[in-house]
Every structure is written in C-alpha cells, then in structure tokens.
Amino acid sequence: MLTFYPRQIELRLLEALEDSPVVLIHGPRQCGKTTLAQVIGEPRGYIYLNFDEDVLRGAAEADPVGFVADLPERAILDEVQRVPGLFLALKTVVDRRRTAGRFMLTGSANVLLVPKLADSLAGRMQLLRLHPLSQSELARQKSSFLEALFGGGFRLTGTIRVFEDRIQLPRVGEVRLKENNYLPLGKHSSASVTERAGRWFVSAQTVAPVALCAGNEKVLGIDVGVSRLAVLSDGTVYDNSKALGHAERLLRVRQKAVSRKVNGSKNRQKAATRLARLHYRITNIRKDAIHKATSAVIAKQPGAVVVESLNVNGMLKNHTLAKAVSDASMSEFLRQIRYKATWNGIRVVEAPVFFPSSKMCAVCGSINTSLILVDRKWTCPTCGSVLDRDVNAANNLKNLAVSSTATACCPGSAGFILRVLAGWNETPSWAGTKHRLPSGING
C-alpha cells in the first residue's frame, strides 16, 4: 500500500489529464512523483512501467515505436529520461490516435534537458513541476504526516538503494545503518521503517531464490507445549525460553516505578521508556528462541511437517496456565513453521483439533483415557510401552501423515492425506470411545 499525503498539484494534474494526451510530472528526486502518479493513475486503469528496470528499458530502446504502440490505453512511464528515444515514438503514436490522458510520464529535473523534447511533443504534452512537501501541505497533515514520520513507523515505495553502510529512502535521504550485511545491496521496490522502544528499524522487500525440498520423503511430527517449546518425532527437543518468567520480578519493579511518578512529568517518561525497553527485550528473547527453533526444523529439510490445530484462546481461559501459555507463544511458533515451510516447498499438514496426540499410544494405537496433564511419562496399558508424553505426541502426528502405502511428501499421496482429514468430523468417532486409528493409518 502506498504512503501518500495529499498534494496541491493534484487538481492541476487531473485537469491536464482531461486536456492533453501526454502529461509529464518532473521535479527533484524523492519528491513524490511516482507515488502521485500511481495514486492518481491506478484507480483510473493506468498500468505502471519503470525504466529503471534493465529488461524494460532494453525493449523500449530496441523498438521505441513498437513498444509504445503495444501499450494499453493508459500507462504510467516512470524515469522516462532513461529512454530519450521514447519521446519521438510517443509523438508518432499520439498523432495516430489522440486520446486525452493516454500517457502519464514522470522524470527527474534533468528530463527537460533531453534533446528535441520540446519540439517532439509540442502541443501534445503538458509539463507539471512537483516540489517537495511545502509548509502549507505539512500544516494540513500534522495529525497524520508528522505522527507517521516520528510516531512509530511508515512505509515507503519507489527507488530504494542499499549500500555497504547506509540506505537511501524516498523523501528521507541517506540514513546510516548500524548493522551491515542484513539487507542485500542494490535496488529494492519498497521499505518499511518502524520504531520500537526508541530504536528504529528498516526492512526492505527483495527477491531471493529458495532451495525447495521437492521429492523428499522425510516426515516430521511437531508437538508444541508450555514446558518445552517443541518436540520433534525424531527426538529433538527445543526448550522454552520462558522470557517473561525470568524477567517477571524486574518487570514488576519497573511497572511500580512508572505508577509512582507524576503524570506528565519527565521522570515518568523516563521510567516508561525503561519499562518499554524491558518489554522489548522480553519480546526479542522470545522471538529469537522461536526463530532459531523454527529455522532448525526447516533446516532438516523434511518433505512434510505435521502440526496440531491448537485452540490457544481456549487454553488462555485456564487462569492457572494462561501466563505460561502466553509466554510460550505457541501460535507464533506454528505461524513461523507455516510460512518458512511454504518458502522452502515443504508440505504442512494440520491435525484436527480433537486428535488425541498425547493420549494415543504411538506403538499400538490404543488410547489412554486416564492420562492427565501432570503425567509426563506413562505406560501403555495395552502394549506396555513406556512413553514420553511429548515425544509420543510428535510420533502420533507423524503417523497421521505416514501409512504403509503412502507418504505425505510424495505427490501421489496428497489425495490420501486429504481423504483422511476430510473423513474426520469435528468430533471424531474414535475420540474417547474408539481405541484405534481411523482405517487406513497404521500406528
């Protein structure tokens, strides 16, 4: 979504589009030409082309007339000064069929230095000069522009360049980067700037290749919990960081410090900043542990992962466990597993909400209805197997996608998984009374 603030030139631009077949918006760099053209043009059916792209620029230079003639009825041509030969082509195409508002051009201030520009499009083009935001435009936007600029974050589109130790942002200029080698060098299409606890961050949208795991027959079951963040069916255990629990005492001290200060005072503001930094540290510790765990799971390169469909809101209603459940952030763990698996071509299978992963024996398939939450290890009453609660649950999730005839990650097995999942109603027939897996799945 474009970040746009109303400009005084908008009305003139709309009038020019109704009168002339070509309108050129020029001005200094980073003053908002591209954003203005897109905001005005996209609702009216204009397509957007940027001649900063090498392939597009090469096609326009090879055959300018053919390139322009093949364009749709309305088009925005950005950085048009990069292809000087395009102006004569525009004249040729416009003279064939003169339609008001057909082309919207944008270019930097030196576009007017392009030879024969005035002669080639005389009488066919209107020039509009766009300046940076004026004082009157800023004054009208105090509640949105200044707050967005200094009060939490904003999103920018346009030409964004990343260098070794700095980044160039539209309408902001070059900003020094505290840490290097995180953002790929070169051009990017958009960037988001955010603020958290007095620290500013920038993230840029880029394109990067990913290694797909197609054809891999390995399946991993993942059981998430409170005492342990995640346990895999191969026995790998990822501990919960318990970030909130470890910082709870200091958090209580800083919260009291804020409440004891006078409202509106500088000391209260300082105390609130210290409290915000502690909350930020807790969040970072939790996210760091989750990112490392989920990345380690994906690094195993399974063909498929099987996870639970958790009702976290229902868990939070248990006031005894609510704080621990929130601190574990199980929903965030599963969210990261889903998108990282998608990036790497790994299938994600979700077990039904009522699937008894903990109570079912992964060896024989019988269900222990007497199992309670405090039982971390239990002995199967049917086969006598001694089971770790979490590892057993992870193995049951794995068995959900693996049978004697099909494997979850194989292309031919997708229908098998979908048929099995579709066969389970909201309350499965085997929940609580049946003691075996549904027909077709071997424990």
C-alpha positions as CSV (number, residue, x, y, z in Angstrom):
1,M,0.0,0.0,0.0
2,L,1.4,3.4,-1.0
3,T,2.1,6.0,1.7
4,F,0.5,9.2,0.2
5,Y,-0.2,12.6,1.5
6,P,-2.5,15.0,-0.5
7,R,-0.6,17.4,-2.7
8,Q,-1.7,20.8,-4.0
9,I,-0.8,19.8,-7.6
10,E,-3.4,17.0,-7.7
11,L,-6.2,19.2,-9.2
12,R,-3.9,20.6,-11.9
13,L,-2.8,17.0,-12.8
14,L,-6.4,15.8,-13.1
15,E,-7.2,18.8,-15.4
16,A,-4.2,18.2,-17.5
17,L,-5.1,14.5,-18.0
18,E,-8.5,15.6,-19.3
19,D,-7.0,18.1,-21.8
20,S,-3.7,16.5,-23.1
21,P,-2.7,13.1,-24.4
22,V,0.6,13.3,-22.5
23,V,1.4,14.8,-19.1
24,L,4.9,14.9,-17.8
25,I,5.5,15.3,-14.0
26,H,9.1,16.4,-13.3
27,G,11.0,17.6,-10.3
28,P,13.8,16.7,-7.9
29,R,14.4,13.2,-6.8
30,Q,12.4,11.8,-3.9
31,C,9.7,14.5,-4.0
32,G,6.9,12.0,-4.6
33,K,6.4,12.0,-8.4
34,T,6.0,8.2,-8.7
35,T,3.7,8.0,-5.7
36,L,1.5,10.8,-7.0
37,A,1.3,9.2,-10.5
38,Q,0.4,5.8,-9.1
39,V,-2.2,7.1,-6.6
40,I,-3.9,9.1,-9.4
41,G,-3.5,6.5,-12.1
42,E,-4.2,3.1,-10.6
43,P,-7.9,3.8,-9.8
44,R,-8.3,5.0,-13.4
45,G,-6.8,1.9,-15.0
46,Y,-3.3,3.0,-15.7
47,I,-0.5,0.4,-15.8
48,Y,2.8,1.3,-14.2
49,L,6.2,0.8,-16.0
50,N,9.6,1.8,-14.6
51,F,12.5,2.3,-16.9
52,D,15.0,1.7,-14.1
53,E,14.4,-2.0,-14.9
54,D,17.0,-3.1,-17.5
55,V,14.8,-5.5,-19.4
56,L,12.1,-3.0,-19.9
57,R,14.5,-0.3,-20.8
58,G,16.2,-2.6,-23.4
59,A,12.9,-3.4,-25.0
60,A,12.0,0.3,-25.3
61,E,15.4,1.2,-26.8
62,A,15.3,-1.6,-29.3
63,D,11.9,-0.6,-30.9
64,P,10.5,2.6,-29.3
65,V,7.5,3.0,-31.7
66,G,6.5,-0.7,-31.4
67,F,6.9,-0.6,-27.6
68,V,4.7,2.4,-27.2
69,A,2.1,1.2,-29.8
70,D,1.7,-2.1,-27.9
71,L,1.0,-0.4,-24.6
72,P,-2.6,-0.5,-23.2
73,E,-4.9,2.5,-23.4
74,R,-3.5,4.2,-20.3
75,A,0.1,3.9,-19.0
76,I,2.4,5.5,-16.4
77,L,6.0,5.6,-17.7
78,D,8.4,6.3,-14.8
79,E,12.0,7.5,-15.1
80,V,11.3,8.3,-18.8
81,Q,14.5,10.3,-19.1
82,R,16.3,6.9,-19.2
83,V,15.0,6.3,-22.8
84,P,15.3,9.6,-24.8
85,G,14.2,7.9,-28.0
86,L,10.8,7.3,-26.5
87,F,9.6,10.9,-27.0
88,L,9.5,10.7,-30.8
89,A,7.8,7.4,-30.5
90,L,5.1,9.0,-28.2
91,K,4.6,11.7,-30.9
92,T,4.1,9.1,-33.6
93,V,1.6,7.0,-31.6
94,V,-0.3,10.1,-30.2
95,D,-0.7,11.5,-33.7
96,R,-2.3,8.3,-34.9
97,R,-4.9,8.4,-32.2
98,R,-5.2,11.5,-30.0
99,T,-6.8,10.5,-26.6
100,A,-6.7,12.7,-23.6
101,G,-4.8,11.4,-20.6
102,R,-3.3,8.5,-22.5
103,F,0.2,8.7,-21.1
104,M,1.5,9.9,-17.7
105,L,5.2,10.4,-17.6
106,T,7.5,11.0,-14.6
107,G,11.1,12.1,-14.7
108,S,13.8,13.9,-12.7
109,A,14.6,17.5,-13.1
110,N,17.1,16.8,-15.9
111,V,14.4,15.3,-18.2
112,L,13.9,18.8,-19.7
113,L,17.5,18.6,-21.0
114,V,16.6,15.7,-23.3
115,P,17.3,16.9,-26.8
116,K,14.3,17.8,-29.0
117,L,11.8,17.2,-26.2
118,A,10.0,20.5,-26.7
119,D,9.9,20.0,-30.5
120,S,8.8,16.4,-30.5
121,L,5.8,16.8,-28.1
122,A,4.9,20.4,-28.6
123,G,1.1,20.8,-28.4
124,R,0.7,17.3,-27.2
125,M,2.1,17.4,-23.7
126,Q,1.6,19.4,-20.5
127,L,4.5,19.9,-18.0
128,L,3.8,19.9,-14.3
129,R,6.7,20.5,-11.8
130,L,6.4,18.8,-8.4
131,H,8.2,20.3,-5.5
132,P,8.9,18.6,-2.1
133,L,6.2,18.9,0.5
134,S,5.5,22.6,1.2
135,Q,4.9,24.2,4.6
136,S,1.2,24.5,3.8
137,E,0.9,20.8,2.8
138,L,2.7,19.9,6.0
139,A,0.4,22.1,8.1
140,R,-2.6,20.3,6.7
141,Q,-1.2,16.9,7.6
142,K,0.0,17.5,11.2
143,S,-2.2,14.7,12.6
144,S,-1.1,12.1,10.0
145,F,2.2,13.1,8.3
146,L,4.3,14.1,11.3
147,E,2.9,11.4,13.5
148,A,3.6,8.8,10.9
149,L,7.1,10.2,10.3
150,F,8.0,10.4,14.0
151,G,5.5,8.3,15.9
152,G,6.0,4.6,15.2
153,G,6.8,3.9,11.6
154,F,5.9,4.3,7.9
155,R,6.1,2.5,4.6
156,L,7.9,3.9,1.5
157,T,7.8,2.9,-2.1
158,G,9.9,4.0,-5.1
159,T,13.6,3.8,-5.7
160,I,15.3,2.4,-2.6
161,R,19.0,1.7,-2.6
162,V,21.1,-0.2,-0.1
163,F,24.8,0.4,0.2
164,E,27.5,-1.0,2.5
165,D,26.8,1.1,5.5
166,R,23.7,3.1,4.6
167,I,20.3,3.1,2.9
168,Q,18.7,5.7,0.6
169,L,15.0,6.1,1.3
170,P,12.5,8.2,-0.8
171,R,11.7,11.6,0.8
172,V,14.1,10.8,3.7
173,G,17.5,10.6,2.0
174,E,20.5,8.5,3.1
175,V,20.4,7.0,6.6
176,R,23.4,5.2,8.2
177,L,22.9,1.6,9.1
178,K,24.1,0.4,12.5
179,E,24.5,-3.2,11.3
180,N,25.7,-4.4,7.9
181,N,25.2,-7.4,5.7
182,Y,21.5,-7.9,6.6
183,L,20.0,-6.2,3.6
184,P,21.1,-7.3,0.1
185,L,22.9,-4.5,-1.7
186,G,21.3,-2.8,-4.7
187,K,17.8,-1.6,-5.5
188,H,14.6,-2.5,-3.7
189,S,10.9,-1.7,-4.5
190,S,9.6,-0.9,-1.0
191,A,10.8,-0.5,2.6
192,S,9.1,-0.3,6.0
193,V,10.5,1.9,8.8
194,T,9.4,1.1,12.3
195,E,10.2,2.2,15.8
196,R,10.3,0.1,18.9
197,A,11.4,1.3,22.4
198,G,13.4,4.1,20.9
199,R,15.1,2.0,18.3
200,W,14.4,2.4,14.5
201,F,14.4,-0.5,12.1
202,V,14.1,-0.7,8.3
203,S,13.1,-3.8,6.3
204,A,13.2,-3.9,2.5
205,Q,11.3,-6.1,0.1
206,T,13.6,-8.2,-2.1
207,V,13.6,-11.3,-4.2
208,A,15.8,-14.2,-3.3
209,P,16.0,-17.9,-4.5
210,V,15.0,-20.6,-2.1
211,A,16.0,-24.3,-2.1
212,L,12.9,-26.5,-2.5
213,C,12.6,-29.9,-0.8
214,A,10.6,-31.5,-3.6
215,G,10.7,-35.3,-3.6
216,N,12.0,-35.6,0.0
217,E,10.1,-38.4,1.7
218,K,11.0,-37.4,5.3
219,V,8.1,-36.5,7.5
220,L,8.4,-34.7,10.9
221,G,5.7,-34.5,13.6
222,I,5.9,-31.4,15.8
223,D,4.3,-31.2,19.2
224,V,4.3,-27.8,20.9
225,G,3.8,-27.1,24.5
226,V,4.4,-25.0,27.6
227,S,7.1,-26.8,29.4
228,R,9.0,-27.5,26.2
229,L,8.6,-25.2,23.2
230,A,8.6,-28.1,20.7
231,V,9.4,-31.7,20.4
232,L,10.0,-33.5,17.1
233,S,9.2,-37.0,16.2
234,D,13.0,-37.7,15.7
235,G,13.5,-36.9,19.4
236,T,14.8,-33.3,19.0
237,V,13.7,-31.1,21.9
238,Y,13.6,-27.3,21.8
239,D,13.3,-25.7,25.2
240,N,11.0,-22.8,26.1
241,S,12.9,-19.6,26.7
242,K,10.5,-18.5,29.4
243,A,11.4,-14.9,28.7
244,L,8.5,-13.4,30.7
245,G,9.0,-15.7,33.7
246,H,12.7,-14.9,34.0
247,A,12.1,-11.1,33.8
248,E,8.9,-11.0,35.8
249,R,10.5,-9.7,39.0
250,L,12.3,-6.8,37.2
251,L,9.2,-6.1,35.2
252,R,7.2,-5.7,38.4
253,V,9.8,-3.3,39.8
254,R,9.7,-1.1,36.7
255,Q,5.9,-1.1,36.5
256,K,5.7,0.2,40.1
257,A,8.3,2.8,39.2
258,V,6.1,4.2,36.5
259,S,3.0,4.2,38.6
260,R,4.8,6.2,41.4
261,K,5.8,9.0,39.1
262,V,3.6,12.1,38.5
263,N,1.6,12.0,35.3
264,G,3.1,14.1,32.5
265,S,6.5,14.5,34.3
266,K,9.9,13.9,32.7
267,N,10.7,11.3,35.3
268,R,7.5,9.3,34.4
269,Q,8.5,9.5,30.8
270,K,12.0,8.1,31.6
271,A,10.5,5.3,33.7
272,A,8.1,4.4,30.9
273,T,11.0,4.3,28.5
274,R,12.9,1.9,30.8
275,L,9.7,-0.3,31.1
276,A,9.3,-0.3,27.3
277,R,12.9,-1.4,26.8
278,L,12.4,-4.3,29.2
279,H,9.2,-5.4,27.3
280,Y,11.2,-5.1,24.1
281,R,14.0,-7.2,25.5
282,I,11.5,-9.9,26.6
283,T,9.9,-9.9,23.2
284,N,13.3,-10.2,21.5
285,I,14.4,-13.2,23.7
286,R,11.2,-15.0,22.9
287,K,11.3,-14.3,19.2
288,D,15.0,-15.2,19.0
289,A,14.3,-18.6,20.5
290,I,11.3,-19.3,18.3
291,H,13.1,-18.2,15.1
292,K,16.1,-20.4,15.9
293,A,13.9,-23.4,16.6
294,T,11.7,-23.0,13.5
295,S,14.8,-22.4,11.3
296,A,16.4,-25.5,12.7
297,V,13.3,-27.6,11.9
298,I,13.2,-26.3,8.3
299,A,17.0,-26.9,8.0
300,K,16.3,-30.6,8.5
301,Q,14.6,-30.4,5.0
302,P,11.6,-32.7,5.6
303,G,9.2,-33.3,2.8
304,A,6.3,-32.6,5.1
305,V,5.7,-31.4,8.7
306,V,2.6,-32.3,10.7
307,V,1.4,-29.9,13.4
308,E,-1.6,-29.6,15.7
309,S,-4.5,-27.2,15.2
310,L,-4.4,-25.6,18.7
311,N,-7.2,-23.6,20.3
312,V,-4.9,-21.2,22.1
313,N,-7.8,-18.9,23.1
314,G,-9.4,-21.9,24.9
315,M,-6.1,-22.6,26.7
316,L,-6.0,-19.0,27.9
317,K,-9.3,-19.5,29.8
318,N,-7.4,-21.7,32.2
319,H,-6.2,-18.9,34.5
320,T,-3.6,-21.3,36.1
321,L,-1.8,-21.8,32.8
322,A,-2.7,-18.6,31.0
323,K,0.5,-16.7,31.7
324,A,2.7,-19.7,30.8
325,V,0.7,-20.3,27.6
326,S,1.1,-16.6,26.6
327,D,4.8,-16.7,27.4
328,A,5.3,-19.9,25.2
329,S,3.8,-18.1,22.2
330,M,2.8,-21.4,20.5
331,S,0.7,-19.6,17.9
332,E,3.8,-17.7,16.8
333,F,5.8,-20.8,16.6
334,L,3.3,-22.5,14.3
335,R,2.9,-19.3,12.2
336,Q,6.7,-19.3,11.5
337,I,6.7,-23.0,10.7
338,R,3.9,-22.5,8.2
339,Y,5.5,-19.6,6.3
340,K,9.0,-21.0,6.4
341,A,7.8,-24.3,5.2
342,T,5.9,-22.6,2.3
343,W,9.1,-20.7,1.4
344,N,11.0,-24.0,1.2
345,G,8.4,-26.1,-0.6
346,I,7.6,-28.2,2.4
347,R,4.1,-29.5,2.8
348,V,2.3,-28.6,6.1
349,V,-0.4,-31.0,7.4
350,E,-2.6,-29.9,10.3
351,A,-4.1,-32.4,12.6
352,P,-7.8,-32.0,13.6
353,V,-8.5,-30.1,16.9
354,F,-9.7,-33.3,18.7
355,F,-6.9,-35.6,17.5
356,P,-5.7,-37.3,20.7
357,S,-1.9,-37.0,20.0
358,S,-0.9,-37.2,23.7
359,K,-3.3,-39.9,24.9
360,M,-2.8,-42.3,21.9
361,C,0.0,-44.8,22.1
362,A,2.2,-44.3,19.0
363,V,3.2,-48.0,19.1
364,C,-0.1,-49.8,19.2
365,G,-2.7,-47.1,18.7
366,S,-4.7,-47.6,21.9
367,I,-5.9,-44.5,23.8
368,N,-5.2,-43.9,27.5
369,T,-8.3,-42.1,28.7
370,S,-7.0,-41.7,32.2
371,L,-4.0,-39.6,31.2
372,I,-3.9,-36.2,32.9
373,L,-1.8,-33.0,32.4
374,V,0.8,-33.8,35.1
375,D,1.7,-37.2,33.6
376,R,4.9,-36.5,31.6
377,K,5.7,-40.2,31.2
378,W,3.2,-43.1,31.1
379,T,3.0,-46.8,30.4
380,C,0.6,-48.0,27.7
381,P,-1.9,-50.3,29.4
382,T,-2.3,-52.4,26.2
383,C,1.2,-53.0,24.9
384,G,3.3,-51.9,28.0
385,S,5.4,-49.4,26.1
386,V,6.9,-46.6,28.3
387,L,6.2,-43.3,26.5
388,D,7.4,-39.7,26.9
389,R,4.3,-37.6,26.6
390,D,5.7,-35.0,24.1
391,V,7.7,-37.4,22.0
392,N,4.8,-39.8,21.8
393,A,2.5,-36.9,20.6
394,A,5.1,-35.9,18.0
395,N,5.2,-39.5,16.7
396,N,1.4,-39.7,16.6
397,L,1.4,-36.6,14.5
398,K,4.0,-38.1,12.2
399,N,1.9,-41.3,11.9
400,L,-1.0,-39.2,10.9
401,A,0.7,-38.5,7.5
402,V,2.5,-41.8,7.1
403,S,0.9,-45.1,6.2
404,S,2.1,-48.4,4.8
405,T,1.1,-47.3,1.3
406,A,1.6,-43.6,1.1
407,T,4.0,-40.9,2.3
408,A,2.8,-37.3,2.9
409,C,5.5,-35.6,0.9
410,C,5.0,-37.7,-2.3
411,P,2.9,-36.0,-5.0
412,G,0.6,-39.1,-5.2
413,S,-0.1,-39.1,-1.5
414,A,-1.8,-35.7,-1.3
415,G,-5.1,-37.2,-2.0
416,F,-4.6,-39.8,0.7
417,I,-3.9,-37.1,3.3
418,L,-6.9,-35.0,2.2
419,R,-9.2,-38.1,2.2
420,V,-8.1,-38.9,5.8
421,L,-8.5,-35.4,7.1
422,A,-11.9,-35.0,5.3
423,G,-13.1,-38.2,6.9
424,W,-12.8,-36.7,10.4
425,N,-15.7,-34.7,11.7
426,E,-15.4,-32.0,14.3
427,T,-15.9,-34.8,17.0
428,P,-14.2,-37.9,15.6
429,S,-16.0,-41.2,16.1
430,W,-12.9,-42.7,17.8
431,A,-12.4,-39.8,20.3
432,G,-12.9,-41.1,23.9
433,T,-14.5,-44.4,22.9
434,K,-12.6,-45.9,20.0
435,H,-9.1,-47.1,20.7
436,R,-7.6,-47.4,17.2
437,L,-6.6,-45.0,14.4
438,P,-9.0,-44.4,11.6
439,S,-9.0,-47.1,8.9
440,G,-6.1,-46.7,6.5
441,I,-3.5,-45.3,9.0
442,N,-1.1,-47.7,10.7
443,G,0.3,-46.7,14.2
